[in-house]
Amino acid sequence: MDIAFLMRGFIIGFSIAAPVGPISLLCMRRTLAGGQLSGIVSGLGAATADALFGCVAAFGLTFISSILIDQQIWLRLAGGLFLFYMGVRSLRARPAEKGAIAGGKSLIGAYVSTLFLTLTNPMTILSFAAFFYSFGFMSTAGSNMSAGALVMGVFIGSLLWWLILCSGVGLFRERFTQKWLLWVNRISGTIIIGFGLAALLG
């Protein structure tokens, strides 16, 4: 395996995952409500989607990328509506008296929801394409080993960001009172609704 490509993919994955957006807010809120595992599993869904988008860019799968871009209106609509729904749920959610422990079904739901939200953002594939073009990685289309190393690096870099974020938020979880958690729900819900409306209007 080409370590250089693995490290470059790692940097790209970390850089694309790090900016604060609706997925970050969801992971933070789920960490506060259900614990670090809930937040990390949510981040795992986003990292999986990032790896899939990285795979499309690295292996030069123009057929799939063109479908994503051609259908971006419907993808934005689906993603926007789902963000709006998630925002309303967060806005109306009441913090539990005791920290909830995420079960199997809730963890699967957390993973699938962030995977879906990330996949419905066709701009992510353009971000990966821009990174790959800028660094001259499009030549990896002819080298499966190099492309595979890039994709693995993207996944590891993205997942590391979610581990850092959720672990950091988890450290302060016990310090949040019920009143603070209620405000976290309200503020994060309002911002997520804003992201959803922006996707719909965009």
Secondary structure, DSSP 8 states (H G I E B T S, - for coil): --HHHHHHHHHHHHHHH-S--HHHHHHHHHHHHH-HHHHHHHHHHHHHHHHHHHHHHHTT-HHHHHHHHHTHHHHHHHHHHHHHHHHHHHHH----SS-----HHHHHHHHHHHHHHHHT-THHHHHHHHHHHHTTGGGGGG-HHHHHHHHHHHHHHHHHHHHHHHHHHHHTGGG--HHHHHHHHHHHHHHHHHHHHHHHH-
